Amino acid sequence: MSSLTPLVCICIPTYNAEKTIAATLRSVLDQTYSNLKIQVVDNNSGDGTAAIVESFPDERITLYRNSVNVGGEGNFNRCIGLAKGKYTAIYHADDIYEPEMVATQVAFLEQHPQASAVFTEALLIDEFDQLIGEIRQPRDLAAVGPLHHFPGMFKAILKHSNFLICPSVMALTSVYQDEIKSWRGELFGSSADLDVWLRILQRGPVGILPQATMRYRISRSQWSANVRVDTGRSAFFRVVDHYLAQPDVRSLLTADDLMNYQRLERRDQVMRAINALLQDQPEQAATLCPDIFSMSALKAAWQTRRGMAVLALGLYLKMMLSLRCHRLAKASLIHMKRMTNK
């Protein structure tokens, strides 16, 4: 291959993915960019995942099998250690990747050698492959593109939460292996990927392609789906708090940035209160429900639709809890979650 088509390593960590891994692999093999090394790292699956991978005759595929389950972050770390070539992408074993995805990302990184990584947007699908939504980068951030540096990206995350899609990223293999080295799951749990992206950003700029080049699966059986019914504080805040504690990061922020952080915390509290009520824990829901009538909450409601939605949900919760209409509130909230795929 010429220098214009550098080797790309597609790593796919798997665990009990027999229902989806074939479709994922087909989407990778159908990429218009052909100089690929595909490394499937199976985390001691107990189903037919490994056999399905082995059934693909393409010589670009190599299967590695862990003798014991090393955990999700541990398997990501093994992917980093095994990566080869100039660029590495770590895909999920249940997502679908559009044919032009790799070619588009390689072109971006070759045209922007100062970039350490590039992300894309995504369509959302359910377990039946039905389209249920999308994840787009914030409009205010997209207007700045194509490259984004740590200060602007961190401010955008404080405003919009995490919009960076884990399996969409392609990064320099050298950055993964020499600087990142590992997902810090012991510190950041399910948000360890956000910590990785922020560490990459502290090294240099990244890009976000303004197009959905993958279909990201949201399933009730996924860990990410389980997180959405949690009543504990989101792991997202563990990451953000870690960086806020760094003086050089804190010095970048304005009062508006910190206000945005408070708004995210308020939204998290309201969602946790809803989850508590859905789990028949009205007392916990009452303690989680924040001061809805604070000036910050009212200002957020006036300025953004998200702020208005948080205020409306908080007011509804407070009213139903005060009236002790727990069952009615639970039924209505279940209906709303189904309608919004949340």
N, C-alpha and C positions, 0 to 999 in steps of 0.2 A: 504493500500500500504506500501511496505517496504521503508526503508530509501534510497534504491538504486533507487527508482522511486519517487523523490520529486514532489510535486504538481507544475504544471506550469500553469500560468494564461495567456491565449491568449486574449488580448483586441482588439476589432475591432471597431474603431470609424467610424460611417457611416453618410452619408448625400446624399440623392437621389441616392442611389446605387442599385436600383432595377434590373438593367441590369446585374450586376456582382456579387452581394452579394451571390447568391446561389452557384455559382462555387467556390467562396472563402471559404464559409462555408464547402462545400463538401471536399475541399482539406485539411481543418483543421480536419474535422471528420475522414478523411482517414489516419491520422498520425499513424505510427506504435507505437508511444508513447501514451499511453491511459490515464495517470493520468493528465487530462486536466480540467481546468475550463475555459469556453469560455464566455466572456462577451462582448456583442455587445452594444455599447453606441451610440444610434441614436440621431443625432443633429437636431431634429424637422424636419425630412424629410417631403416633400410634396407629395411624390410618394408612391409606394407600398413596400418600403424597410422593414418596420416593419412587415408587414403581411407576407412577404417571410420568414423573420427570425423566426416568430412565427410558420410557417408551418413545421419547423424541429422538430421532436419529441424527439430529444436527450436531456436527462436531464442535460447534462453538459452545455448546452447553457442557458444563462440568458440574457434577453433583458432589457436594461435601456433606457428610452425615456426622452430626455430633453424637458421641457415644452416650452422653447424658444431656438433659435439658439444661442449658446455661442461662435461661431467662431471655426475655425479649431484648434488653439492652446488651446482654452478653453476646447474643447472636449478631446484633448490629456491629458490635466491636470485632467479631470474627470476620465479618464481611470487609471491614476496613483493612484488617491485617492481610486478607487474601487478595485485595484489589490489585489490578495490574493496569498498565496503560497510562495515557495522559489524563483521562477524565474518568470519573466514577459516578454512577447513579445507584442508589439503593431503593429498589422498587418494593412495593407491597405485593404479596402473593394473591391478592384478590381484586386488584385494580386492572383497568384496561388502558393501554397506552396507544395513542393514535399514531399512524404510520410515519408521520413527519416529525414526531417529537424529538428524537435523538438528533436528527439532521439539523433541525432548527436550533437546538441548544448548542450543538457543536459550532455551528456558524456564528452564533452570538459570542461564544467564548473565544473563538479564533479572531473575531473582529474587535474584541475588547480584552486584550491580554492583561490589563490591569485588574480584571474581575476574577474573584476567587470561585464564584459559583453563579448559577442562574436558575431561577425558579420559573414556574408557569402557573397559569390559572387552571381551573378544573371544573368539569361538570360532575354533579353528584348523582349516583345511581343507587338503587336499593338491591336487596339480595336477589331480585328477579330481573335485574338489568334495566329496570324502568327509571327514566330520568325523574329526579325529585328536586333538583335545584342546581346551584352553581356556587363556586367560590371565586370571586374576583378581587383583585387588589383594589384598595381604596382609590377613588377617583383623584383625590388630592395628591396621593403619592404617584399615581400613574402620570399625572401632569408634569412631574419633575423628571421622569425617566430619561434615558434608559438605565443609568447606573444609580445605585443608592448607597450612601455611606451610613456608618453607624448612627450618627446623631439624628438624621432624618428618619431612618427606619425605626429607631427606638422610640422616638416621639410618636410615630404613626402607630406603633404597637400599643403605646399607652392610650392612644385615642380609640383604636379600633379592635384591640385584642390581637390574638395571633391569627393572621391571615396567610401565613407562609405554609405551603402544603408540603408535608414531609416527603412523600414519594415523588414529588415533582422536581426535586433539586438534582442538578448535575454539578459536581465540583471538581476542582483539580485533585487528582489522586494524591499529589504531594501534600496538599493542604490537609486532607483527611489523615494521612499516615504520619506526617511530620509534626503537625500542630494540633489537630483535634484529638486523634488517637483513640478516644473512647467517648461513648455516651455516658453521661454522669447520672445514671438512673437512681443511684443511691441518694443523690441530693435532690433531684427534680422530678422523680417519678414519671408520670405519663407526659410531662412537658419537657423531658430531657432533650428532645429535638430542638425546641426553641433556644435552649442554651447553646446548642451546637451552632445554630445559625447566627446567634449574637457573637459567639467567639470568632466565627468566620468573618463577620462584619467588622470586628475590632482589628482584624488583619488587613482588610481592604474592602472595596465596594463589591456589591453583587447586583445582578440584573433580575428583573421580573418580566417575562414575556407577556404581553397583553393578549393572550389567546389561550383557550382551553385545549391543551394538548393531551389530556388524559381524562379518564372517567374514574372518579374516586368513589369507592363503594362504602356506603353506610349501612351496616347490618345490625340487627338486634343482638347478634351473637358476638359482635366485636367488642374489644376492650373499650374503644372510643365511645361506643354506645352506652356501656356501663357507666362511664364517667358522667354522662348526662343525667343520671338519676342519683348522683352522689349528693350527700348532704354536707360533706366536708368542704373546706375552702379549696378552691381550684388550685391544682399544681402550677398553673400558670403564674400565680402570685409568688410562688417560691422562686421562680426564675427572675421575675421582675424585681422582687425585693433584693435578690442577690446582687443585681446590677445597680439598683438604687443605692445600695450600701457602699458602692465604690465612689470615692470623692470626685474622680475625674468624670464619671458619668453624671453624678448629681449636679455638677457645675454646668452641664449642658442644658439643664431643664429650666423652664419658666414656670410661673405660677399657673398658667393655663395647662401646661403639661401635667403638673401635679393634680390639678382639678380633674383632668381626664382620667388619671389613675383612680381618683376617688369615685368617679362615675362607674368605672369598671368594677370596683369593689362593691358598690351599691347594687349593680345589676347581678353580680355573683351572689350576694346575700339574698336577693329576691328569688333567684332561681333555686337556691338551696332551700329556702323556705317553702317554695312550691314542691320540691322533691320530698321534703319532710312531711308535708300535708298528704302527698300522694302515698306515702308509706305509713299513714295513720299515726303521725307524730305531731299533733297540733301544738303541744307545748313547745317542742323544739322549733316549729315553724314560727311561733309567736316571738321567741327570743331572737330568731334570725332576721325577722322583718325589721329593716332599718327605719330611721326617722324620715318618713316620707315627706314631711312638711318642712324639711330643712331648706335653706335658701339655695344650696347647691343643687338639690333635687329639683326644685322648682325652676331654676335657671336651665338645667339640663333638659327639662321637659319643654321649655319654651324654645330652646335652640335646635333640638334634634328629634326626629321621630323615635329613635331608640330611647332617648330620655323620656319622651312622652309614654312609650310603651311600658318602661320600667315603673314610672309613676302610677300608671293606670293599674298595673298588676299588683303593685304594692298596696295601693288603696283598696283594691278588691280583696286582697288577702286580709288586710286589717279589719275590714268590714265583716267579712265572713267569719273570721276568728272571734271577733267581739260578739257576734250574734250566735256563736257556737253552731254554725251551719257547716260542720266539717264535711259531712257526706255529700251535700249539694256542691260544695266548693270542689271536693275531690272529683266528682263526676264531670263538672264543667271544665276543670283543668285537664283531665284526661282527654276530653273532646278537643280542647284547644291544642294540646300537644300533637294529637293525631292529625289535626288540620294543618299544622305548621311543620310536621316532620321533625320535631325537636325531642 
